[in-house]
Amino acid sequence: MKTLRDAGIGDTVKVVKINGAGAIKRRIMDMGITKGVEIKIRKVAPLGDPVEITVRGYELSLRKADAEIIEIEE
């Protein structure tokens, strides 16, 4: 399964599942990233971390470690 980290700049993807548990999963869900939501990849920092995304109409930056636990489909 692909993760958000694998998506390229300009891609719009749909969240299938959020792996992980506890505080990390809760923090990601509190940011508005839940199953079924669409995410657009806006930018990636020069060294690849963080990734800037648009979710639910606002912009958000995610670390690579957080992006790896979000499974997506294109």
N, C-alpha and C positions, 0 to 999 in steps of 0.2 A: 504494500500500500504506500502511496506517496504521502509525504508530509508537507507542511507549509514551507519548510526549508527548501524543498525541491522545486517549488514554483518559481517561475521567472518573472522579471519585471514586466508589468503590463498585463499579467495573467489575472483573470477573475476565476476564483475557485469556490467550491462549496465545502463546508466543514462536514465530515462524515462522523468523526469521533474524536474525543479528547482523551488521550491516554494519561497515565499518571494518577496520582491520588493526593488527598489531603489539601494542604494549603496552596500548592502550586496549581492544581486543577481549579480550586475555588477562585484564585486570583484571576486566572484566565477567563473563567466564566463571568466574573464580576466586571471584566472589561467589555463584555458584550459578545464574546466569542463563544457561541453555543452551537449545538448540532443543527445543521440546516442553513446557517447564515452564510451569505456570500461575502467573500473577502477579495479585495483587489490589491495586488502587489504594486506599490507606488515606486519605491526606491530601495536600493540596497547600499549600505555604507561601503566605502572603498575596500575595507578589509573583510567585508561580508557580515559584519555584526554592528549594529542591529539592522533589522528589516523594517521599513516603513510601510504600513498597510492602511487601507481605508475599510472600515467595518461600521455598518449601521450609520453611515453618513459622517463619521468623524475619523480623524487620522490618529494612528497609534503606532508606536515603535515597540517591536518585540525582539528579545534576544534570540540568538540561534537555538539555545537550549530550550526555550519555550516553544519556538516554532517547530521543533522536532517532535513534540508530543501531540501536535494537531494533525490528524489524518484528514486528507482532502480528496476530492475528485474534481476533475476539470470539466 
